[in-house]
Amino acid sequence: MNDKTSIILENIRNRKSVRNFTGEPVTKACLLALLKAGMAAPSARNRQPLAFVAVTERTILDAMGEGLPHTKMLFKAGAAIVVCGDTTIGLQEGAIDLWYQDAAAATENILLAAEAMRLGAVWSALYPYPDRENHVRKILNLPSTVNPFSIIPTGHPTGQDQPRDKFKAEKIHWEGW
Amino acid sequence: MNDKTSIILENIRNRKSVRNFTGEPVTKACLLALLKAGMAAPSARNRQPLAFVAVTERTILDAMGEGLPHTKMLFKAGAAIVVCGDTTIGLQEGAIDLWYQDAAAATENILLAAEAMRLGAVWSALYPYPDRENHVRKILNLPSTVNPFSIIPTGHPTGQDQPRDKFKAEKIHWEGW
């Protein structure tokens, strides 16, 4: 395995849910790098139905945190990205809507890019929780055609959060169950 | 941005859907590295409900390809990984099942690890298509408590498949819609 391969696999292994932030801001340049990573995720039938809201303003981060019981880390986050599905980007006729699978892949890409950039980040689910979706929809002024999937608070990590080793050999089945 | 960061972001950007394989086998060591990457993905409430079937046997790869109209690349793939949700790994009482979000994140991690290892791979959806799920369930002898989510054919790329630039600035909304 060469050096580049090891660096990338190590980043995947080191990604962690970071819930403790120093409170320092996250630059727009950093957010743009995260968003580029999100858009590079695969999309079923290459539909690319996602849209992203990036938030850095303290009052908006705090307002979102007020109504999201599991996302209180927004109060100390430097920024947040809300990954959304845009239903105005049409499906092929007869196709089943896989927007949430695309949104999950984009969310994971953003988390991995944050780890690479020495930022902390955490995936907090909005879909399929109508109360959470509505709270964020209202604050961010999302059109009714746009559905929030996840909110990713991000910031500079305090160092308290560490990766877990989740490998379990018994979860692997060779050639069949 | 330092070298390591660039290498990781470049890998995210270079990941592509590889549908053309040379036919060479993929070693179990490589598959294990892919599976480790899959298990490192985040899991809602840390439930870790996933299980993985890794297939290298030609007859099984071909049999799966026969019944999957969009996954004919299995005929030339060196191996495949089926990402599954194991419903015997219990939910917290009252919690909504987010197994498919976990499975999507694990699928994306596997694709990124394949890119890092100079393997090709492609995400082919099984869930929520009952005919595809049943076909794979039968061949792999999946228990009724285990639900297939995606199948990832992998192999050595011919080089025909190239990454797409999917970045669109208009998909980003700053501070609100």
Interface residues (C-beta under 8 A of the other chain):
Chain A: M1 K4 T5 I7 I8 L9 N11 I12 R13 R15 S17 K28 L32 A33 L35 K36 A37 M39 A40 A41 P42 S43 A44 N46 Q48 L50 A51 F52 V53 A54 V55 T56 E57 I60 D86 I96 L98 Y100 Q101 A104 A105 T107 E108 N109 L111 L112 A113 E115 A116 M117 R118 W123 A125 P128 Y129 I139 L140 N141 L142 P143 V146 P163 R164 K166 F167 K168 K171 I172 H173 W174 E175 G176 W177
Chain B: M1 K4 T5 I7 I8 L9 N11 I12 R13 R15 S17 K28 L32 A33 L35 K36 A37 M39 A40 A41 P42 S43 A44 N46 Q48 L50 A51 F52 V53 A54 V55 T56 E57 I60 D86 I96 L98 Y100 Q101 A104 A105 T107 E108 N109 L111 L112 A113 E115 A116 M117 R118 W123 A125 P128 Y129 I139 L140 N141 L142 P143 V146 P163 R164 K166 F167 K168 K171 I172 H173 W174 E175 G176 W177
